[in-house]
Amino acid sequence: MRLALALILAPGLALAQGEQCLLTEGEQALTLAPVDLGDGMVAQEFLPGAIDGIPDGVVDFAHCESGGHIVVAMPENDQGNRPSAEMVIGIMEDAMANEELVPAQVLADGYTRAGAPAQVRQSTTETCGCSVFYPDAVGEKTPWEELG
């Protein structure tokens, strides 16, 4: 029973841990809390307009140890629909469950073909989500707490 209760409470606990990473502007939320996808990977959704010059929502996948990122935009298509963050994150979860390693650029190209333009980036700074879920993975990157 304790194990079952722990499994039920774990997602809520992880979400509560990530609450400190919410970005706001006044009362306006700019992001959702980051999500730990496991294996050192964290996803955080930036809401439409949260990033200067980018009107669309974006999901930032950060590999905490390497500092590698896949940034996936969710623009509106010609029919007025846009990819959902759930779909974008689901694709990453499927790729992570694959027994063979899927290279980041292959994933980015797949997102782009699916209507969610993606870029592979490298960062020398730790994300807030990585500092919460994988604090020992900072390595040579600038720690999150030094950025504020």
N, CA, C and O atoms as a GROMACS GRO file, in nm:
protein
  592
    1MET      N    1   0.082  -0.120   0.000
    1MET     CA    2   0.000   0.000   0.000
    1MET      C    3   0.087   0.126   0.000
    1MET      O    4   0.054   0.222  -0.069
    2ARG      N    5   0.196   0.127   0.076
    2ARG     CA    6   0.283   0.245   0.079
    2ARG      C    7   0.342   0.273  -0.058
    2ARG      O    8   0.349   0.389  -0.100
    3LEU      N    9   0.385   0.167  -0.130
    3LEU     CA   10   0.442   0.184  -0.262
    3LEU      C   11   0.338   0.243  -0.356
    3LEU      O   12   0.368   0.334  -0.433
    4ALA      N   13   0.215   0.192  -0.351
    4ALA     CA   14   0.108   0.243  -0.437
    4ALA      C   15   0.081   0.390  -0.407
    4ALA      O   16   0.063   0.470  -0.499
    5LEU      N   17   0.077   0.426  -0.280
    5LEU     CA   18   0.055   0.565  -0.242
    5LEU      C   19   0.169   0.653  -0.290
    5LEU      O   20   0.146   0.764  -0.338
    6ALA      N   21   0.292   0.604  -0.277
    6ALA     CA   22   0.408   0.681  -0.324
    6ALA      C   23   0.401   0.702  -0.474
    6ALA      O   24   0.435   0.811  -0.522
    7LEU      N   25   0.358   0.602  -0.549
    7LEU     CA   26   0.347   0.616  -0.694
    7LEU      C   27   0.238   0.715  -0.732
    7LEU      O   28   0.251   0.787  -0.831
    8ILE      N   29   0.131   0.718  -0.655
    8ILE     CA   30   0.023   0.812  -0.682
    8ILE      C   31   0.067   0.955  -0.649
    8ILE      O   32   0.034   1.048  -0.723
    9LEU      N   33   0.140   0.972  -0.541
    9LEU     CA   34   0.181   1.106  -0.497
    9LEU      C   35   0.303   1.158  -0.572
    9LEU      O   36   0.323   1.279  -0.575
   10ALA      N   37   0.385   1.072  -0.630
   10ALA     CA   38   0.510   1.114  -0.693
   10ALA      C   39   0.492   1.219  -0.801
   10ALA      O   40   0.566   1.318  -0.800
   11PRO      N   41   0.398   1.206  -0.896
   11PRO     CA   42   0.384   1.310  -0.996
   11PRO      C   43   0.350   1.446  -0.936
   11PRO      O   44   0.403   1.548  -0.981
   12GLY      N   45   0.263   1.450  -0.836
   12GLY     CA   46   0.230   1.575  -0.771
   12GLY      C   47   0.348   1.635  -0.699
   12GLY      O   48   0.366   1.757  -0.699
   13LEU      N   49   0.429   1.551  -0.637
   13LEU     CA   50   0.549   1.598  -0.569
   13LEU      C   51   0.647   1.656  -0.669
   13LEU      O   52   0.705   1.762  -0.645
   14ALA      N   53   0.666   1.589  -0.782
   14ALA     CA   54   0.757   1.640  -0.884
   14ALA      C   55   0.707   1.773  -0.937
   14ALA      O   56   0.787   1.865  -0.959
   15LEU      N   57   0.576   1.786  -0.958
   15LEU     CA   58   0.521   1.911  -1.005
   15LEU      C   59   0.544   2.020  -0.902
   15LEU      O   60   0.582   2.132  -0.937
   16ALA      N   61   0.522   1.989  -0.774
   16ALA     CA   62   0.544   2.087  -0.668
   16ALA      C   63   0.690   2.130  -0.665
   16ALA      O   64   0.718   2.248  -0.641
   17GLN      N   65   0.782   2.038  -0.689
   17GLN     CA   66   0.924   2.074  -0.692
   17GLN      C   67   0.951   2.175  -0.803
   17GLN      O   68   1.031   2.267  -0.784
   18GLY      N   69   0.886   2.160  -0.916
   18GLY     CA   70   0.909   2.248  -1.029
   18GLY      C   71   0.838   2.382  -1.021
   18GLY      O   72   0.866   2.470  -1.102
   19GLU      N   73   0.747   2.398  -0.926
   19GLU     CA   74   0.671   2.523  -0.914
   19GLU      C   75   0.763   2.644  -0.899
   19GLU      O   76   0.727   2.753  -0.944
   20GLN      N   77   0.879   2.628  -0.838
   20GLN     CA   78   0.970   2.741  -0.819
   20GLN      C   79   1.027   2.791  -0.952
   20GLN      O   80   1.087   2.898  -0.956
   21CYS      N   81   1.008   2.715  -1.058
   21CYS     CA   82   1.061   2.752  -1.190
   21CYS      C   83   0.959   2.823  -1.277
   21CYS      O   84   0.989   2.857  -1.391
   22LEU      N   85   0.840   2.847  -1.225
   22LEU     CA   86   0.738   2.918  -1.302
   22LEU      C   87   0.784   3.061  -1.328
   22LEU      O   88   0.828   3.130  -1.236
   23LEU      N   89   0.774   3.104  -1.452
   23LEU     CA   90   0.805   3.242  -1.486
   23LEU      C   91   0.675   3.318  -1.505
   23LEU      O   92   0.583   3.269  -1.570
   24THR      N   93   0.667   3.437  -1.447
   24THR     CA   94   0.548   3.520  -1.460
   24THR      C   95   0.590   3.663  -1.490
   24THR      O   96   0.704   3.703  -1.466
   25GLU      N   97   0.495   3.737  -1.543
   25GLU     CA   98   0.512   3.881  -1.562
   25GLU      C   99   0.388   3.944  -1.500
   25GLU      O  100   0.282   3.945  -1.561
   26GLY      N  101   0.404   3.996  -1.379
   26GLY     CA  102   0.288   4.041  -1.303
   26GLY      C  103   0.202   3.920  -1.268
   26GLY      O  104   0.251   3.825  -1.208
   27GLU      N  105   0.076   3.924  -1.306
   27GLU     CA  106  -0.016   3.812  -1.283
   27GLU      C  107  -0.014   3.711  -1.398
   27GLU      O  108  -0.074   3.604  -1.387
   28GLN      N  109   0.052   3.745  -1.507
   28GLN     CA  110   0.052   3.664  -1.630
   28GLN      C  111   0.156   3.552  -1.622
   28GLN      O  112   0.275   3.578  -1.605
   29ALA      N  113   0.110   3.427  -1.635
   29ALA     CA  114   0.203   3.313  -1.642
   29ALA      C  115   0.271   3.312  -1.777
   29ALA      O  116   0.206   3.330  -1.880
   30LEU      N  117   0.402   3.291  -1.778
   30LEU     CA  118   0.478   3.281  -1.902
   30LEU      C  119   0.517   3.138  -1.933
   30LEU      O  120   0.544   3.103  -2.048
   31THR      N  121   0.519   3.054  -1.828
   31THR     CA  122   0.558   2.913  -1.845
   31THR      C  123   0.469   2.825  -1.759
   31THR      O  124   0.397   2.873  -1.671
   32LEU      N  125   0.475   2.697  -1.786
   32LEU     CA  126   0.423   2.597  -1.694
   32LEU      C  127   0.542   2.541  -1.619
   32LEU      O  128   0.657   2.564  -1.658
   33ALA      N  129   0.517   2.468  -1.512
   33ALA     CA  130   0.626   2.409  -1.435
   33ALA      C  131   0.699   2.306  -1.520
   33ALA      O  132   0.637   2.236  -1.600
   34PRO      N  133   0.831   2.294  -1.504
   34PRO     CA  134   0.904   2.192  -1.578
   34PRO      C  135   0.863   2.052  -1.534
   34PRO      O  136   0.815   2.031  -1.422
   35VAL      N  137   0.882   1.957  -1.625
   35VAL     CA  138   0.845   1.818  -1.602
   35VAL      C  139   0.970   1.732  -1.616
   35VAL      O  140   1.043   1.744  -1.715
   36ASP      N  141   0.994   1.645  -1.519
   36ASP     CA  142   1.106   1.550  -1.525
   36ASP      C  143   1.064   1.432  -1.611
   36ASP      O  144   0.973   1.358  -1.574
   37LEU      N  145   1.130   1.414  -1.725
   37LEU     CA  146   1.099   1.302  -1.814
   37LEU      C  147   1.183   1.179  -1.783
   37LEU      O  148   1.164   1.074  -1.845
   38GLY      N  149   1.276   1.190  -1.688
   38GLY     CA  150   1.365   1.079  -1.656
   38GLY      C  151   1.492   1.083  -1.737
   38GLY      O  152   1.502   1.157  -1.835
   39ASP      N  153   1.590   1.005  -1.697
   39ASP     CA  154   1.718   0.994  -1.767
   39ASP      C  155   1.785   1.130  -1.789
   39ASP      O  156   1.852   1.150  -1.890
   40GLY      N  157   1.767   1.223  -1.695
   40GLY     CA  158   1.834   1.352  -1.705
   40GLY      C  159   1.770   1.450  -1.801
   40GLY      O  160   1.832   1.550  -1.837
   41MET      N  161   1.648   1.423  -1.844
   41MET     CA  162   1.579   1.510  -1.941
   41MET      C  163   1.463   1.581  -1.874
   41MET      O  164   1.381   1.520  -1.805
   42VAL      N  165   1.456   1.713  -1.894
   42VAL     CA  166   1.350   1.795  -1.837
   42VAL      C  167   1.283   1.873  -1.951
   42VAL      O  168   1.351   1.924  -2.040
   43ALA      N  169   1.151   1.883  -1.947
   43ALA     CA  170   1.076   1.961  -2.045
   43ALA      C  171   1.006   2.076  -1.974
   43ALA      O  172   0.955   2.060  -1.863
   44GLN      N  173   1.006   2.193  -2.038
   44GLN     CA  174   0.930   2.306  -1.984
   44GLN      C  175   0.860   2.377  -2.099
   44GLN      O  176   0.921   2.409  -2.201
   45GLU      N  177   0.730   2.402  -2.079
   45GLU     CA  178   0.651   2.472  -2.180
   45GLU      C  179   0.653   2.622  -2.153
   45GLU      O  180   0.623   2.667  -2.042
   46PHE      N  181   0.687   2.698  -2.256
   46PHE     CA  182   0.679   2.843  -2.254
   46PHE      C  183   0.553   2.880  -2.331
   46PHE      O  184   0.537   2.839  -2.446
   47LEU      N  185   0.464   2.955  -2.270
   47LEU     CA  186   0.335   2.987  -2.330
   47LEU      C  187   0.351   3.087  -2.444
   47LEU      O  188   0.452   3.157  -2.452
   48PRO      N  189   0.251   3.095  -2.535
   48PRO     CA  190   0.262   3.188  -2.647
   48PRO      C  191   0.295   3.330  -2.601
   48PRO      O  192   0.235   3.382  -2.507
   49GLY      N  193   0.393   3.391  -2.668
   49GLY     CA  194   0.436   3.526  -2.636
   49GLY      C  195   0.533   3.538  -2.521
   49GLY      O  196   0.577   3.648  -2.489
   50ALA      N  197   0.568   3.427  -2.456
   50ALA     CA  198   0.657   3.431  -2.340
   50ALA      C  199   0.800   3.468  -2.378
   50ALA      O  200   0.873   3.526  -2.298
   51ILE      N  201   0.840   3.433  -2.499
   51ILE     CA  202   0.977   3.460  -2.544
   51ILE      C  203   0.970   3.574  -2.645
   51ILE      O  204   0.897   3.565  -2.744
   52ASP      N  205   1.045   3.680  -2.620
   52ASP     CA  206   1.043   3.797  -2.708
   52ASP      C  207   1.064   3.758  -2.854
   52ASP      O  208   1.155   3.683  -2.887
   53GLY      N  209   0.978   3.810  -2.939
   53GLY     CA  210   0.990   3.786  -3.082
   53GLY      C  211   0.935   3.654  -3.130
   53GLY      O  212   0.935   3.627  -3.250
   54ILE      N  213   0.886   3.569  -3.039
   54ILE     CA  214   0.830   3.439  -3.078
   54ILE      C  215   0.684   3.435  -3.030
   54ILE      O  216   0.659   3.422  -2.911
   55PRO      N  217   0.588   3.447  -3.125
   55PRO     CA  218   0.448   3.452  -3.084
   55PRO      C  219   0.390   3.317  -3.042
   55PRO      O  220   0.284   3.312  -2.979
   56ASP      N  221   0.458   3.209  -3.076
   56ASP     CA  222   0.405   3.075  -3.049
   56ASP      C  223   0.452   3.021  -2.915
   56ASP      O  224   0.549   3.070  -2.857
   57GLY      N  225   0.380   2.920  -2.866
   57GLY     CA  226   0.428   2.846  -2.751
   57GLY      C  227   0.548   2.761  -2.792
   57GLY      O  228   0.564   2.727  -2.910
   58VAL      N  229   0.630   2.728  -2.695
   58VAL     CA  230   0.753   2.652  -2.720
   58VAL      C  231   0.770   2.551  -2.608
   58VAL      O  232   0.740   2.581  -2.492
   59VAL      N  233   0.818   2.431  -2.641
   59VAL     CA  234   0.861   2.336  -2.539
   59VAL      C  235   1.012   2.325  -2.550
   59VAL      O  236   1.067   2.299  -2.657
   60ASP      N  237   1.079   2.347  -2.437
   60ASP     CA  238   1.225   2.336  -2.430
   60ASP      C  239   1.259   2.206  -2.359
   60ASP      O  240   1.227   2.188  -2.242
   61PHE      N  241   1.323   2.114  -2.431
   61PHE     CA  242   1.373   1.991  -2.373
   61PHE      C  243   1.520   2.013  -2.340
   61PHE      O  244   1.599   2.045  -2.428
   62ALA      N  245   1.557   1.996  -2.214
   62ALA     CA  246   1.695   2.014  -2.172
   62ALA      C  247   1.752   1.881  -2.123
   62ALA      O  248   1.695   1.816  -2.036
   63HIS      N  249   1.865   1.841  -2.182
   63HIS     CA  250   1.939   1.727  -2.130
   63HIS      C  251   2.035   1.785  -2.027
   63HIS      O  252   2.131   1.853  -2.063
   64CYS      N  253   2.009   1.759  -1.901
   64CYS     CA  254   2.074   1.830  -1.792
   64CYS      C  255   2.225   1.810  -1.786
   64CYS      O  256   2.298   1.905  -1.757
   65GLU      N  257   2.273   1.692  -1.811
   65GLU     CA  258   2.417   1.667  -1.800
   65GLU      C  259   2.495   1.735  -1.912
   65GLU      O  260   2.597   1.799  -1.887
   66SER      N  261   2.448   1.722  -2.035
   66SER     CA  262   2.523   1.775  -2.150
   66SER      C  263   2.497   1.922  -2.179
   66SER      O  264   2.580   1.988  -2.241
   67GLY      N  265   2.383   1.974  -2.135
   67GLY     CA  266   2.346   2.110  -2.171
   67GLY      C  267   2.281   2.119  -2.308
   67GLY      O  268   2.254   2.228  -2.358
   68GLY      N  269   2.256   2.004  -2.370
   68GLY     CA  270   2.190   2.002  -2.500
   68GLY      C  271   2.041   2.030  -2.486
   68GLY      O  272   1.978   1.990  -2.388
   69HIS      N  273   1.987   2.100  -2.584
   69HIS     CA  274   1.845   2.134  -2.585
   69HIS      C  275   1.786   2.103  -2.721
   69HIS      O  276   1.853   2.113  -2.824
   70ILE      N  277   1.660   2.064  -2.720
   70ILE     CA  278   1.579   2.065  -2.841
   70ILE      C  279   1.464   2.159  -2.809
   70ILE      O  280   1.387   2.136  -2.716
   71VAL      N  281   1.453   2.266  -2.886
   71VAL     CA  282   1.350   2.367  -2.865
   71VAL      C  283   1.247   2.349  -2.977
   71VAL      O  284   1.279   2.360  -3.095
   72VAL      N  285   1.122   2.322  -2.937
   72VAL     CA  286   1.016   2.288  -3.032
   72VAL      C  287   0.907   2.395  -3.026
   72VAL      O  288   0.845   2.415  -2.921
   73ALA      N  289   0.882   2.462  -3.139
   73ALA     CA  290   0.777   2.563  -3.147
   73ALA      C  291   0.644   2.496  -3.181
   73ALA      O  292   0.640   2.388  -3.240
   74MET      N  293   0.536   2.562  -3.142
   74MET     CA  294   0.402   2.508  -3.167
   74MET      C  295   0.319   2.613  -3.241
   74MET      O  296   0.224   2.668  -3.184
   75PRO      N  297   0.354   2.642  -3.369
   75PRO     CA  298   0.282   2.746  -3.444
   75PRO      C  299   0.147   2.697  -3.496
   75PRO      O  300   0.123   2.577  -3.511
   76GLU      N  301   0.062   2.793  -3.523
   76GLU     CA  302  -0.067   2.763  -3.583
   76GLU      C  303  -0.046   2.727  -3.730
   76GLU      O  304   0.032   2.792  -3.800
   77ASN      N  305  -0.116   2.623  -3.778
   77ASN     CA  306  -0.105   2.586  -3.919
   77ASN      C  307  -0.213   2.658  -4.001
   77ASN      O  308  -0.288   2.739  -3.947
   78ASP      N  309  -0.220   2.628  -4.130
   78ASP     CA  310  -0.315   2.694  -4.219
   78ASP      C  311  -0.461   2.671  -4.180
   78ASP      O  312  -0.548   2.751  -4.214
   79GLN      N  313  -0.488   2.561  -4.111
   79GLN     CA  314  -0.625   2.530  -4.068
   79GLN      C  315  -0.659   2.591  -3.931
   79GLN      O  316  -0.769   2.570  -3.880
   80GLY      N  317  -0.565   2.665  -3.872
   80GLY     CA  318  -0.590   2.727  -3.742
   80GLY      C  319  -0.560   2.638  -3.624
   80GLY      O  320  -0.591   2.674  -3.510
   81ASN      N  321  -0.502   2.521  -3.648
   81ASN     CA  322  -0.466   2.429  -3.539
   81ASN      C  323  -0.318   2.445  -3.506
   81ASN      O  324  -0.239   2.490  -3.589
   82ARG      N  325  -0.283   2.409  -3.385
   82ARG     CA  326  -0.141   2.409  -3.347
   82ARG      C  327  -0.110   2.281  -3.270
   82ARG      O  328  -0.198   2.226  -3.203
   83PRO      N  329   0.014   2.234  -3.280
   83PRO     CA  330   0.053   2.116  -3.202
   83PRO      C  331   0.036   2.146  -3.053
   83PRO      O  332   0.057   2.259  -3.009
   84SER      N  333  -0.002   2.047  -2.977
   84SER     CA  334  -0.014   2.066  -2.832
   84SER      C  335   0.117   2.028  -2.764
   84SER      O  336   0.196   1.949  -2.816
   85ALA      N  337   0.138   2.085  -2.647
   85ALA     CA  338   0.257   2.049  -2.569
   85ALA      C  339   0.252   1.901  -2.534
   85ALA      O  340   0.356   1.835  -2.530
   86GLU      N  341   0.133   1.847  -2.508
   86GLU     CA  342   0.120   1.706  -2.474
   86GLU      C  343   0.169   1.618  -2.589
   86GLU      O  344   0.237   1.518  -2.567
   87MET      N  345   0.134   1.656  -2.714
   87MET     CA  346   0.180   1.579  -2.829
   87MET      C  347   0.332   1.589  -2.844
   87MET      O  348   0.399   1.489  -2.868
   88VAL      N  349   0.384   1.710  -2.830
   88VAL     CA  350   0.528   1.733  -2.844
   88VAL      C  351   0.605   1.653  -2.739
   88VAL      O  352   0.704   1.588  -2.770
   89ILE      N  353   0.559   1.658  -2.614
   89ILE     CA  354   0.625   1.584  -2.506
   89ILE      C  355   0.608   1.434  -2.527
   89ILE      O  356   0.700   1.356  -2.499
   90GLY      N  357   0.491   1.391  -2.574
   90GLY     CA  358   0.468   1.249  -2.601
   90GLY      C  359   0.565   1.192  -2.704
   90GLY      O  360   0.612   1.080  -2.688
   91ILE      N  361   0.595   1.269  -2.808
   91ILE     CA  362   0.693   1.225  -2.908
   91ILE      C  363   0.829   1.204  -2.842
   91ILE      O  364   0.898   1.106  -2.871
   92MET      N  365   0.868   1.297  -2.755
   92MET     CA  366   0.997   1.282  -2.686
   92MET      C  367   0.996   1.160  -2.595
   92MET      O  368   1.094   1.085  -2.592
   93GLU      N  369   0.888   1.139  -2.523
   93GLU     CA  370   0.879   1.022  -2.435
   93GLU      C  371   0.889   0.893  -2.516
   93GLU      O  372   0.955   0.798  -2.472
   94ASP      N  373   0.825   0.888  -2.632
   94ASP     CA  374   0.835   0.770  -2.719
   94ASP      C  375   0.978   0.749  -2.765
   94ASP      O  376   1.028   0.636  -2.766
   95ALA      N  377   1.046   0.857  -2.803
   95ALA     CA  378   1.185   0.847  -2.848
   95ALA      C  379   1.274   0.798  -2.734
   95ALA      O  380   1.365   0.718  -2.756
   96MET      N  381   1.249   0.847  -2.613
   96MET     CA  382   1.330   0.806  -2.498
   96MET      C  383   1.306   0.660  -2.463
   96MET      O  384   1.395   0.593  -2.410
   97ALA      N  385   1.186   0.608  -2.491
   97ALA     CA  386   1.154   0.468  -2.462
   97ALA      C  387   1.213   0.374  -2.566
   97ALA      O  388   1.220   0.253  -2.542
   98ASN      N  389   1.254   0.427  -2.680
   98ASN     CA  390   1.312   0.347  -2.787
   98ASN      C  391   1.443   0.285  -2.739
   98ASN      O  392   1.522   0.352  -2.671
   99GLU      N  393   1.468   0.161  -2.773
   99GLU     CA  394   1.591   0.094  -2.730
   99GLU      C  395   1.714   0.154  -2.796
   99GLU      O  396   1.823   0.152  -2.739
  100GLU      N  397   1.697   0.206  -2.918
  100GLU     CA  398   1.809   0.269  -2.988
  100GLU      C  399   1.807   0.419  -2.962
  100GLU      O  400   1.700   0.480  -2.959
  101LEU      N  401   1.925   0.477  -2.943
  101LEU     CA  402   1.937   0.620  -2.923
  101LEU      C  403   1.896   0.693  -3.050
  101LEU      O  404   1.943   0.661  -3.159
  102VAL      N  405   1.807   0.790  -3.035
  102VAL     CA  406   1.765   0.872  -3.149
  102VAL      C  407   1.842   1.003  -3.141
  102VAL      O  408   1.827   1.077  -3.044
  103PRO      N  409   1.925   1.034  -3.241
  103PRO     CA  410   2.003   1.159  -3.237
  103PRO      C  411   1.913   1.283  -3.229
  103PRO      O  412   1.803   1.284  -3.285
  104ALA      N  413   1.961   1.385  -3.160
  104ALA     CA  414   1.882   1.506  -3.139
  104ALA      C  415   1.838   1.568  -3.271
  104ALA      O  416   1.723   1.612  -3.283
  105GLN      N  417   1.926   1.574  -3.370
  105GLN     CA  418   1.889   1.637  -3.497
  105GLN      C  419   1.781   1.557  -3.569
  105GLN      O  420   1.695   1.614  -3.636
  106VAL      N  421   1.785   1.425  -3.557
  106VAL     CA  422   1.681   1.340  -3.617
  106VAL      C  423   1.546   1.371  -3.551
  106VAL      O  424   1.444   1.382  -3.620
  107LEU      N  425   1.545   1.385  -3.418
  107LEU     CA  426   1.422   1.422  -3.348
  107LEU      C  427   1.372   1.559  -3.394
  107LEU      O  428   1.254   1.576  -3.423
  108ALA      N  429   1.464   1.657  -3.400
  108ALA     CA  430   1.426   1.792  -3.441
  108ALA      C  431   1.367   1.791  -3.581
  108ALA      O  432   1.267   1.858  -3.607
  109ASP      N  433   1.428   1.716  -3.672
  109ASP     CA  434   1.377   1.707  -3.809
  109ASP      C  435   1.237   1.644  -3.811
  109ASP      O  436   1.151   1.686  -3.888
  110GLY      N  437   1.215   1.543  -3.727
  110GLY     CA  438   1.084   1.479  -3.718
  110GLY      C  439   0.978   1.575  -3.666
  110GLY      O  440   0.866   1.579  -3.719
  111TYR      N  441   1.011   1.653  -3.564
  111TYR     CA  442   0.917   1.754  -3.514
  111TYR      C  443   0.882   1.853  -3.625
  111TYR      O  444   0.765   1.886  -3.645
  112THR      N  445   0.984   1.899  -3.697
  112THR     CA  446   0.962   1.998  -3.802
  112THR      C  447   0.869   1.941  -3.910
  112THR      O  448   0.778   2.011  -3.956
  113ARG      N  449   0.892   1.817  -3.951
  113ARG     CA  450   0.804   1.753  -4.051
  113ARG      C  451   0.661   1.740  -3.999
  113ARG      O  452   0.566   1.742  -4.078
  114ALA      N  453   0.644   1.728  -3.868
  114ALA     CA  454   0.511   1.713  -3.808
  114ALA      C  455   0.443   1.848  -3.782
  114ALA      O  456   0.335   1.852  -3.723
  115GLY      N  457   0.505   1.957  -3.827
  115GLY     CA  458   0.444   2.089  -3.810
  115GLY      C  459   0.483   2.161  -3.683
  115GLY      O  460   0.419   2.260  -3.646
  116ALA      N  461   0.587   2.113  -3.616
  116ALA     CA  462   0.636   2.176  -3.493
  116ALA      C  463   0.786   2.204  -3.514
  116ALA      O  464   0.870   2.125  -3.472
  117PRO      N  465   0.819   2.317  -3.577
  117PRO     CA  466   0.959   2.346  -3.608
  117PRO      C  467   1.047   2.337  -3.483
  117PRO      O  468   1.012   2.387  -3.376
  118ALA      N  469   1.162   2.272  -3.499
  118ALA     CA  470   1.249   2.246  -3.384
  118ALA      C  471   1.393   2.280  -3.419
  118ALA      O  472   1.435   2.272  -3.535
  119GLN      N  473   1.468   2.316  -3.316
  119GLN     CA  474   1.610   2.345  -3.329
  119GLN      C  475   1.686   2.272  -3.220
  119GLN      O  476   1.635   2.254  -3.109
  120VAL      N  477   1.807   2.230  -3.253
  120VAL     CA  478   1.898   2.172  -3.155
  120VAL      C  479   1.991   2.284  -3.112
  120VAL      O  480   2.047   2.356  -3.195
  121ARG      N  481   2.008   2.298  -2.981
  121ARG     CA  482   2.094   2.403  -2.926
  121ARG      C  483   2.183   2.344  -2.817
  121ARG      O  484   2.155   2.237  -2.764
  122GLN      N  485   2.288   2.416  -2.786
  122GLN     CA  486   2.379   2.378  -2.678
  122GLN      C  487   2.389   2.496  -2.583
  122GLN      O  488   2.400   2.611  -2.628
  123SER      N  489   2.385   2.471  -2.454
  123SER     CA  490   2.389   2.579  -2.355
  123SER      C  491   2.500   2.554  -2.253
  123SER      O  492   2.532   2.440  -2.221
  124THR      N  493   2.555   2.662  -2.204
  124THR     CA  494   2.656   2.653  -2.097
  124THR      C  495   2.596   2.696  -1.964
  124THR      O  496   2.669   2.714  -1.866
  125THR      N  497   2.463   2.713  -1.960
  125THR     CA  498   2.397   2.749  -1.835
  125THR      C  499   2.293   2.643  -1.798
  125THR      O  500   2.226   2.586  -1.884
  126GLU      N  501   2.281   2.619  -1.671
  126GLU     CA  502   2.185   2.523  -1.618
  126GLU      C  503   2.044   2.583  -1.624
  126GLU      O  504   2.027   2.702  -1.602
  127THR      N  505   1.944   2.500  -1.655
  127THR     CA  506   1.806   2.547  -1.649
  127THR      C  507   1.754   2.531  -1.506
  127THR      O  508   1.808   2.455  -1.427
  128CYS      N  509   1.648   2.605  -1.476
  128CYS     CA  510   1.587   2.591  -1.344
  128CYS      C  511   1.538   2.448  -1.322
  128CYS      O  512   1.559   2.391  -1.215
  129GLY      N  513   1.473   2.390  -1.423
  129GLY     CA  514   1.424   2.253  -1.410
  129GLY      C  515   1.535   2.154  -1.381
  129GLY      O  516   1.518   2.064  -1.298
  130CYS      N  517   1.649   2.171  -1.447
  130CYS     CA  518   1.763   2.081  -1.420
  130CYS      C  519   1.815   2.102  -1.278
  130CYS      O  520   1.855   2.006  -1.212
  131SER      N  521   1.815   2.227  -1.231
  131SER     CA  522   1.863   2.252  -1.094
  131SER      C  523   1.773   2.187  -0.991
  131SER      O  524   1.819   2.146  -0.884
  132VAL      N  525   1.643   2.176  -1.022
  132VAL     CA  526   1.547   2.114  -0.930
  132VAL      C  527   1.556   1.961  -0.936
  132VAL      O  528   1.568   1.896  -0.833
  133PHE      N  529   1.550   1.904  -1.058
  133PHE     CA  530   1.539   1.760  -1.072
  133PHE      C  531   1.674   1.687  -1.080
  133PHE      O  532   1.683   1.570  -1.041
  134TYR      N  533   1.777   1.754  -1.129
  134TYR     CA  534   1.909   1.691  -1.147
  134TYR      C  535   2.020   1.786  -1.101
  134TYR      O  536   2.105   1.824  -1.181
  135PRO      N  537   2.020   1.823  -0.973
  135PRO     CA  538   2.118   1.922  -0.925
  135PRO      C  539   2.263   1.877  -0.939
  135PRO      O  540   2.353   1.962  -0.947
  136ASP      N  541   2.289   1.748  -0.942
  136ASP     CA  542   2.427   1.700  -0.955
  136ASP      C  543   2.475   1.698  -1.099
  136ASP      O  544   2.590   1.663  -1.124
  137ALA      N  545   2.389   1.734  -1.194
  137ALA     CA  546   2.426   1.728  -1.336
  137ALA      C  547   2.477   1.862  -1.389
  137ALA      O  548   2.496   1.877  -1.510
  138VAL      N  549   2.500   1.959  -1.300
  138VAL     CA  550   2.540   2.093  -1.346
  138VAL      C  551   2.675   2.091  -1.418
  138VAL      O  552   2.695   2.165  -1.514
  139GLY      N  553   2.768   2.007  -1.373
  139GLY     CA  554   2.898   1.997  -1.440
  139GLY      C  555   2.966   2.132  -1.451
  139GLY      O  556   2.977   2.205  -1.353
  140GLU      N  557   3.013   2.165  -1.571
  140GLU     CA  558   3.084   2.291  -1.596
  140GLU      C  559   2.990   2.407  -1.632
  140GLU      O  560   3.037   2.518  -1.657
  141LYS      N  561   2.860   2.382  -1.636
  141LYS     CA  562   2.765   2.487  -1.673
  141LYS      C  563   2.752   2.588  -1.559
  141LYS      O  564   2.778   2.556  -1.443
  142THR      N  565   2.711   2.710  -1.594
  142THR     CA  566   2.683   2.811  -1.492
  142THR      C  567   2.558   2.768  -1.415
  142THR      O  568   2.453   2.747  -1.476
  143PRO      N  569   2.569   2.754  -1.282
  143PRO     CA  570   2.453   2.710  -1.204
  143PRO      C  571   2.337   2.809  -1.212
  143PRO      O  572   2.358   2.930  -1.221
  144TRP      N  573   2.216   2.756  -1.207
  144TRP     CA  574   2.094   2.837  -1.217
  144TRP      C  575   2.092   2.948  -1.112
  144TRP      O  576   2.057   3.062  -1.144
  145GLU      N  577   2.128   2.917  -0.988
  145GLU     CA  578   2.117   3.017  -0.881
  145GLU      C  579   2.210   3.136  -0.904
  145GLU      O  580   2.186   3.242  -0.846
  146GLU      N  581   2.313   3.121  -0.985
  146GLU     CA  582   2.403   3.233  -1.014
  146GLU      C  583   2.348   3.323  -1.124
  146GLU      O  584   2.402   3.431  -1.148
  147LEU      N  585   2.242   3.280  -1.191
  147LEU     CA  586   2.187   3.359  -1.302
  147LEU      C  587   2.092   3.467  -1.255
  147LEU      O  588   2.072   3.567  -1.324
  148GLY      N  589   2.032   3.448  -1.137
  148GLY     CA  590   1.932   3.544  -1.087
  148GLY      C  591   1.993   3.655  -1.019
  148GLY      O  592   1.922   3.744  -0.971
   0.00000   0.00000   0.00000
